[in-house]
Amino acid sequence: MNAEEIKGFFADRDKLDMDDYLTLEYYLECVGDIETALAHFCSEQSTAQWSRVGFDEDFRTLYGAKVLDWQVLEELDALSYPVEHAAVGKIHACRVTIAHPHGNFGPKLPNLITAVCGEGTFFTPGIPLVKLLDISFPDNYLAQFEGPKFGIDGIRDMLGAYNRPIFFGVVKPNIGLQPEHFAEIAYQSWLGGLDIAKDDEMLADVPWSTTRKRTKLLGKARLRAEKVTGDKKIYLANITDEVDKMIEQHDIAVANGANALLLNAVPVGLSAVRMLRKHTKVPLIGHFPFIAAFTRLKKFGVHSRVVTKLQRLAGLDAIIMPGFGNRMMTPEQEVRENIEECLNEMGTVKRSLPVPGGSDSALTLESVYRKVGSVDFGFVPGRGIFGHPMGPKAGASSIRQAWDAIESGQSLDCYADTHPELMAMLGK
């Protein structure tokens, strides 16, 4: 690529109609001449060869990705992670802003992902290490997506639960329980004040606990709990499966009384989520398996905020994500950023309920609340409810008591003096 050809992949933002472009932020480690590497980077993820031999044409004007801005962060002695076949030369860590024309792929998530973090992006000559840090969408592009059908407000309306967090619980033991035992444990947790009892993300349609049998028993248990407590409840059934079986799994679960559905969004694919969003009449809630595999490394892969945005765009009404604390091995600022991406304005796309989780209990509720900074989150203990020494009803009660203490401005220790369920958690 000569000097004139390289210039074709650089542009001034003011000279582009940014309604036609996604804006991408990348961390790149470039080997050799930086501008040449960046031109190849844009070429590989968009036009590649931009004209036919023997024709006077240039497709870059409409279809080429373009560098809007770049800065060298530092010169490195070596790549942050070894790449055996990397080019030889000076290595520079760079922050780069790319405008990528969304007309190349349209409102199709598989094609979008293929463009911005596919073969071209991760196999560019001279750029062996890439991390997609952020992605921004113009409103005209967002308008082509349905987004969450319910969102935070719809889930609150279903439950009649306002001005507080939404309280989830992952039924434990997560693997091995017969459906009858599973249903009874969930029922007790609803009696104790849980809003949503959920299948674990690893619980599948298996012979010892089929979706059909489990959802039928849980649907009945939910209705009994609603009758006893006078409060609306949600049973969140996991229908993660092969894509060609998910509509059937959905229909069985909903017919049996599951009034929300759990999807392992990345394993099944964001396009499958979007398919179900168009089909369903209940909230869809996403879980985070497989995401850490390509988000955890600081200088390679995809930042988790990008995945959160794409999950929201696909139509997830709530997004379960790695939460605060050492258990989830996620920097606190990254957790906050993912929560914000559920709540930030995003064209006409509804807000998703952020559900940061990981080894939570009544003892961590106040800390999570303070770090989130509002009541718009889901709180999702597992053993913190179902491992309570007095049983799951008491475990759920301890969560609600912890919230009552927060609302009344009392310490957990003081409030526990008159609430044995909370006292048992403090003593545990």
Sequence and secondary structure as in RCSB ss.txt:
>XXXX:A:sequence
MNAEEIKGFFADRDKLDMDDYLTLEYYLECVGDIETALAHFCSEQSTAQWSRVGFDEDFRTLYGAKVLDWQVLEE
LDALSYPVEHAAVGKIHACRVTIAHPHGNFGPKLPNLITAVCGEGTFFTPGIPLVKLLDISFPDNYLAQFEGPKF
GIDGIRDMLGAYNRPIFFGVVKPNIGLQPEHFAEIAYQSWLGGLDIAKDDEMLADVPWSTTRKRTKLLGKARLRA
EKVTGDKKIYLANITDEVDKMIEQHDIAVANGANALLLNAVPVGLSAVRMLRKHTKVPLIGHFPFIAAFTRLKKF
GVHSRVVTKLQRLAGLDAIIMPGFGNRMMTPEQEVRENIEECLNEMGTVKRSLPVPGGSDSALTLESVYRKVGSV
DFGFVPGRGIFGHPMGPKAGASSIRQAWDAIESGQSLDCYADTHPELMAMLGK
>XXXX:A:secstr
  HHHHHTTB  GGGS GGGEEEEEEEEEEES HHHHHHHHHHHTTTSS S TT    THHHH  EEEEEEEEEE
ESS SS  TT   S EEEEEEEEEEEGGGT S HHHHHHHHHSHHHHT TT  EEEEEEEE  HHHHTT    SS
HHHHHHHHHT  SS EEEEE SS SS  HHHHHHHHHHHHHTT SEEE  TT  SBTTB HHHHHHHHHHHHHHH
HHHHSS  EEEEE    HHHHHHHHHHHHHTT  EEEEEHHHH HHHHHHHHHH SS EEEE TTTHHHHSSTTS
EE HHHHHHHHHHHT SEEEEE SSGGGT  HHHHHHHHHHHHS  TT    EEEEESS  TTTHHHHHHHH SS
 SEE  SHHHHT TT HHHHHHHHHHHHHHHHHT  HHHHHTT HHHHHHHH 
